[in-house]
Amino acid sequence: MPATVLRRNLLFTAAIVGGLVACSDSATTPTIPPTVTVAAVAATDNQIGVAGARLLKGLQVKVMSDGVPKAGIAVEWETSDGTVIPAVSRTDSRGIATTGWTLGSAPGVMTVSAVVSGAQGSPVTFSATALVTITVDPATDKQIGVVGATLTQPLRVTVRSDGTPSAGVAVTWVVSGGSITPASSITDDAGIATATWTLGHFAGVGQAWVEIPVSLDPVGFFTATALSGPATVIAKVGGDGQTVAVNRATFSNLIALVTDQYDNRVQGAAVTWSVESGPVTFITMGGATDAAGRSAAVLAPNGTVGGAVVRAALPGGTPAVTFTLTVGPPTPYVVIVRSYTLLDVFLSAQNGTTNPAVDTLPAGATMEWRVEPWDYFLVYGRDLVSVGQPSFPQQTFPPDDPSTLSVTFTVPGTYHYADSWSPGGTGIIVVQ
């Protein structure tokens, strides 16, 4: 065979073998497909809405292919409750697919799944909480009853989902005082739940409310006023055991307190006052109790010395309480009667002398001065001043009601005094 022909044949054979090798390499090298991923758009997950209503934001997923938004990909939407429209949507140029979700009518948490066939991260799950609204029936709110009694109207609320009454919703009832029955109830076909409130033993305003785990209104509030019960107890709380000189004007107030069986103060309870014995007479009688459950009486000595008993009783004469009072011997005192001029009047209660008020005391006796009627602005900074010799320490009237002060004289002599606020008011005390 000629050499040129042989060389041509070898080149041809090599070309064929090289081509076959090249074909063999291209056939065995795999083609790597793009990676498709799907994920939720976070802002559209975990929404809260009204049961039976459409969420404000549509649900969205984003589909990517090797990090590049993928358009035209089909997304199937499936819900555990409610409806999604559309049930199938396709991604736009941003790789985003969207659907709208109308929540189910029952309150609670519900889900939607977004499925992209073959994509990593599929299915994507969205959650939403469906809420309801609670309305308190005003006819059952702000009721009034007696402590320990059951209110005449059962408490009533209406539960709605997107404005429509919601049946089968569990309602829990809570009260701040007393008891409520049942502790929980289920709404009927009209969305209504009811419970009966028995008031507690303390007078005043109490609260009750309902709780539903998922509600636009965390609590629906009721109030009720518990009034005191009938008057059953009367007690003396002021003025017992006083001793007043026969020449004094009055005793301090006698005060009786009326309560019900639970120790609540009773307003408007009739109290009858009477002098059972002794040299006292009524100036005023309180009669019916005030808002604090108190009835008061003011008595005065009637001119003789001795013990006295005063009685305060509920209707029927029992129960009742008695106050003991004592009318003592006369004691010297001076009344400073304000005339709201530059000259006040110093009046001796023993003999009626004025400016000067003249009183005679045995050594060791005590003289008292009283400002009447009491007025803080005219009492403040007012002093009783000793004038000349013998003397006694200067005294300042306290800003109390009544405003009184006293001095005990142990050294015989004739003492002169005056009022720093009204120098025209004067007095003389002869100590023997």
C-alpha positions in Angstrom: 0.0 0.0 0.0 1.4 3.4 -0.9 2.6 5.4 2.1 0.2 8.4 1.3 -2.8 6.1 1.3 -1.7 4.5 4.6 -1.2 8.0 6.2 -4.7 9.1 5.0 -6.3 6.0 6.4 -4.6 6.5 9.8 -5.7 10.1 10.0 -9.3 9.1 9.1 -9.3 6.4 11.8 -7.9 8.8 14.4 -10.6 11.4 13.5 -13.3 8.8 13.9 -11.9 7.6 17.3 -11.6 11.2 18.5 -15.2 11.9 17.5 -16.3 8.8 19.3 -14.4 9.8 22.4 -15.9 13.3 22.2 -19.4 11.9 21.8 -18.9 9.5 24.7 -17.8 12.5 27.1 -20.8 14.7 26.2 -23.2 11.8 26.8 -22.0 11.0 30.3 -21.8 14.5 31.8 -25.1 15.2 33.7 -27.1 18.4 33.3 -27.7 20.1 36.8 -31.3 21.3 37.0 -32.1 24.7 38.6 -33.0 24.7 42.4 -36.6 26.0 43.0 -37.5 27.2 46.5 -40.7 28.6 48.0 -41.1 30.7 51.2 -43.8 32.7 52.9 -43.8 36.5 52.7 -43.5 37.1 56.4 -45.7 40.2 56.6 -48.7 38.1 55.5 -48.3 35.3 58.1 -49.7 35.2 61.7 -52.5 37.8 61.0 -55.4 38.5 63.3 -58.9 39.1 62.0 -62.6 38.8 62.7 -64.1 35.4 62.4 -65.9 35.0 59.1 -64.2 38.1 57.6 -61.5 38.4 55.0 -58.0 39.2 56.2 -56.7 42.7 55.4 -53.6 41.3 53.7 -53.6 38.6 51.1 -51.3 35.5 51.7 -48.1 35.6 49.6 -45.3 33.2 48.8 -42.2 33.9 46.8 -40.8 31.3 44.4 -37.1 31.5 43.4 -35.0 29.5 41.0 -31.3 29.6 42.0 -31.9 32.9 43.7 -33.8 34.4 40.7 -37.5 35.2 41.0 -39.5 32.6 39.0 -42.6 33.7 37.2 -45.5 31.6 36.1 -45.2 28.9 38.8 -48.5 27.4 39.9 -49.3 27.6 43.7 -52.1 25.6 45.2 -53.8 27.0 48.4 -55.5 24.7 50.9 -57.2 25.9 54.2 -58.1 24.2 57.4 -61.0 26.6 57.9 -62.6 29.4 55.9 -62.1 29.9 52.1 -59.1 31.0 49.9 -59.7 32.7 46.6 -58.2 31.9 44.2 -57.4 28.3 45.2 -54.6 28.3 42.6 -52.5 31.3 41.6 -49.3 31.8 39.6 -46.3 33.8 40.5 -45.8 37.2 38.9 -42.5 38.7 37.6 -41.4 39.1 41.1 -41.9 35.4 41.8 -44.8 36.2 44.1 -48.1 34.4 44.2 -51.1 35.8 46.2 -54.5 34.6 47.4 -57.2 36.1 49.7 -58.3 34.3 52.9 -61.7 34.6 54.5 -61.5 33.2 58.0 -63.8 30.5 59.3 -66.8 31.5 61.5 -65.5 29.9 64.7 -62.9 31.7 66.9 -59.5 30.3 67.1 -56.3 29.6 65.2 -56.6 28.3 61.6 -54.1 27.5 58.8 -53.6 27.7 55.1 -51.0 25.6 53.1 -49.3 26.8 49.9 -48.1 23.9 47.7 -45.6 24.3 44.9 -44.9 20.9 43.3 -41.2 19.9 43.5 -40.1 23.0 45.3 -37.9 23.1 48.3 -39.9 24.4 51.4 -43.2 23.2 50.0 -45.8 23.2 51.5 -45.6 26.6 53.2 -48.0 27.0 56.2 -49.7 30.3 57.2 -51.5 30.8 60.5 -54.2 33.3 61.5 -56.3 33.9 64.6 -60.0 34.4 64.2 -61.5 36.7 66.8 -65.1 37.5 67.9 -66.8 40.6 69.4 -68.6 40.6 72.8 -71.5 42.8 73.5 -73.0 43.3 77.0 -76.8 43.5 77.1 -77.3 46.9 78.8 -80.6 45.7 80.4 -78.6 43.3 82.5 -75.8 45.8 83.4 -75.8 48.2 86.4 -78.3 46.3 88.4 -79.0 47.0 92.1 -79.6 44.4 94.8 -79.2 43.6 98.5 -76.1 42.0 99.8 -76.2 38.2 99.5 -79.2 38.3 97.1 -79.3 37.1 93.5 -79.8 39.8 90.9 -83.2 39.7 89.2 -81.8 39.7 85.7 -79.3 37.1 84.6 -76.2 38.6 83.0 -76.3 38.3 79.2 -73.7 38.8 76.4 -73.9 38.4 72.6 -70.9 36.9 70.8 -70.6 37.8 67.1 -68.3 36.8 64.3 -68.0 39.5 61.6 -71.4 41.0 62.8 -73.2 37.6 62.8 -74.2 35.9 66.0 -71.8 33.1 66.8 -73.1 29.8 68.3 -71.2 27.3 70.2 -68.6 29.7 71.7 -67.4 28.9 75.2 -67.7 31.9 77.6 -66.1 32.0 81.1 -67.7 34.2 83.7 -65.8 35.9 86.5 -67.0 38.1 89.4 -65.1 40.3 91.9 -67.5 39.6 94.7 -70.2 37.0 95.3 -70.7 34.0 93.0 -71.9 33.4 89.5 -73.6 30.3 88.0 -72.6 28.7 85.7 -68.9 29.4 85.7 -68.9 28.9 82.0 -71.5 28.7 79.3 -71.9 28.1 75.6 -73.5 30.6 73.2 -76.8 29.6 71.7 -78.0 30.0 68.1 -78.4 33.7 68.7 -74.9 34.0 70.0 -76.2 34.6 73.5 -74.6 33.4 76.8 -76.1 34.0 80.2 -75.2 33.5 83.9 -76.8 34.4 87.3 -74.9 36.7 89.7 -75.4 36.3 93.5 -74.0 39.4 95.2 -71.4 39.1 97.9 -71.7 40.2 101.6 -70.0 43.7 101.2 -72.1 46.7 100.2 -70.8 48.7 97.3 -70.2 48.4 93.5 -68.9 45.1 92.2 -67.8 43.9 88.8 -68.4 40.8 86.7 -67.0 40.1 83.3 -66.7 37.4 80.6 -63.5 36.0 79.1 -63.0 34.4 75.7 -59.5 33.3 74.7 -59.8 35.0 71.3 -61.8 38.1 71.4 -61.5 41.7 70.1 -62.8 42.7 73.6 -60.7 40.8 76.2 -63.4 41.4 78.8 -67.0 42.4 78.7 -67.7 44.3 82.0 -70.8 44.4 84.1 -71.3 46.4 87.3 -73.8 45.9 90.1 -74.5 47.8 93.3 -74.9 45.8 96.5 -77.0 47.7 99.1 -76.8 47.1 102.8 -79.3 44.6 104.2 -81.9 45.3 106.9 -80.7 46.9 110.1 -79.9 44.2 112.7 -77.1 45.6 114.9 -76.8 48.9 116.8 -73.6 49.9 118.6 -72.4 53.0 120.5 -69.4 54.6 118.9 -69.1 58.0 120.5 -70.0 60.1 123.5 -70.4 57.4 126.1 -69.1 58.0 129.7 -68.9 61.8 129.5 -68.8 64.1 132.5 -69.9 67.7 132.0 -70.3 70.4 134.6 -73.8 71.5 135.3 -73.1 75.0 134.1 -71.8 73.8 130.7 -73.8 74.1 127.6 -73.8 70.6 126.2 -72.3 67.1 126.1 -70.4 66.0 123.1 -72.5 64.1 120.5 -73.7 60.7 121.4 -73.3 58.5 118.3 -74.9 55.2 117.5 -73.9 53.0 114.5 -76.3 50.7 112.7 -75.2 47.8 110.6 -76.7 44.8 108.8 -75.9 41.1 109.5 -72.7 41.4 107.4 -71.5 44.5 109.3 -72.4 46.9 106.4 -73.4 50.3 107.6 -77.2 51.0 107.0 -78.4 54.3 105.8 -81.9 55.5 106.7 -82.5 53.1 109.6 -84.9 54.7 112.2 -83.3 55.1 115.6 -85.3 56.2 118.6 -83.5 58.2 121.4 -84.8 58.5 124.9 -83.6 59.7 128.3 -84.1 56.7 130.6 -83.0 58.6 133.8 -81.0 61.6 135.0 -80.7 65.4 134.8 -80.2 65.8 131.1 -82.4 66.9 128.2 -82.2 66.6 124.4 -81.0 69.5 122.3 -81.2 67.5 119.1 -82.0 63.9 118.2 -80.5 62.3 115.1 -83.3 60.0 114.2 -82.6 58.1 110.9 -79.0 57.1 110.2 -76.9 59.0 107.7 -74.9 57.6 104.8 -72.3 56.3 107.2 -74.9 54.4 109.3 -74.7 56.9 112.2 -77.4 58.5 114.3 -76.4 61.3 116.7 -78.0 63.1 119.6 -76.9 66.2 121.6 -77.9 66.6 125.3 -77.4 69.2 127.9 -77.5 69.3 131.7 -80.9 70.5 133.0 -79.7 72.3 136.1 -78.9 69.6 138.7 -76.0 67.3 139.4 -76.2 63.5 139.0 -75.9 60.5 136.6 -78.0 59.9 133.5 -78.8 57.1 131.1 -79.7 57.7 127.5 -81.0 54.9 125.2 -80.9 54.5 121.4 -83.0 51.7 119.9 -84.0 50.2 116.5 -87.7 49.9 115.6 -89.5 47.7 118.1 -87.2 48.7 120.9 -84.6 46.1 120.3 -81.7 45.8 119.8 -80.7 48.9 121.8 -77.7 50.5 123.4 -77.4 52.8 126.5 -75.0 55.7 127.1 -74.1 56.8 130.6 -73.5 60.5 131.3 -72.6 62.4 134.4 -73.6 66.0 135.3 -70.9 67.3 137.7 -70.6 70.4 139.9 -70.3 73.7 138.3 -66.8 74.7 137.0 -65.6 78.2 136.2 -65.1 79.1 132.6 -65.2 82.2 130.4 -66.8 82.3 127.0 -65.1 84.6 124.4 -68.0 85.5 122.1 -66.7 87.0 118.9 -68.5 90.0 117.6 -66.3 90.4 114.5 -65.4 93.9 115.7 -62.4 95.2 117.5 -64.1 94.4 120.8 -65.0 90.8 121.6 -67.0 89.9 124.7 -65.5 88.0 127.6 -68.5 86.4 129.4 -68.3 84.7 132.8 -70.4 81.5 132.7 -70.7 81.6 136.5 -72.2 85.1 137.0 -72.7 86.7 133.6 -70.2 89.5 134.0 -68.6 90.8 130.9 -65.5 92.9 129.9 -64.3 92.4 132.5 -65.5 88.9 133.2 -65.0 88.5 136.9 -64.6 85.1 138.5 -63.5 84.0 142.0 -61.6 80.7 142.5 -60.1 78.8 145.4 -56.4 78.2 145.2 -55.6 75.1 143.1 -58.7 75.5 140.9 -58.6 75.7 137.1 -60.1 78.3 134.9 -61.1 77.5 131.3 -61.6 79.8 128.3 -63.6 78.9 125.2 -63.9 80.6 121.8 -67.5 80.5 120.4 -68.4 80.0 117.7 -65.2 78.4 116.4 -63.6 79.9 113.3 -60.1 78.8 112.4 -59.1 82.1 110.9 -60.1 84.0 114.0 -58.6 81.4 116.4 -55.2 81.1 114.6 -52.5 83.1 116.5 -54.9 84.3 119.2 -53.4 84.6 122.7 -54.7 85.0 126.2 -52.3 87.6 127.8 -51.7 88.2 131.5 -51.7 91.9 132.4 -49.8 93.2 135.4 -48.9 91.3 138.6 -49.4 88.7 139.7 -49.3 87.0 136.3 -49.7 83.6 134.6 -47.9 82.3 131.5 -49.3 83.6 128.1 -51.6 81.0 126.5 -52.3 80.4 122.8 -55.7 79.2 121.7 -55.3 75.9 119.7 -56.9 75.7 116.2 -59.3 73.1 117.4 -63.1 72.9 117.4 -64.0 73.9 120.1 -60.9 76.0 120.8 -60.3 75.9 124.5 -57.4 76.5 126.9 -57.1 76.3 130.7 -54.9 77.6 133.5 -54.6 76.3 137.1 -54.1 79.0 139.7 -52.2 77.9 142.9 -51.1 81.3 144.2 -53.8 83.7 145.7 -54.1 87.1 144.2 -56.1 89.2 141.7 -55.1 88.4 138.1 -56.0 90.6 135.1 -55.9 89.3 131.5 -56.8 90.4 128.0 -57.2 89.0 124.5 -54.2 89.7 122.2 -56.5 89.6 119.1 -59.1 91.9 120.6 -57.6 93.9 123.5 -61.0 95.2 124.5 -61.9 91.8 125.8 -60.8 91.6 129.4 -61.2 89.6 132.6 -60.3 89.4 136.3 -59.7 86.2 138.3 -59.7 86.5 142.1 -57.9 83.5 143.6 -58.5 83.0 147.4 
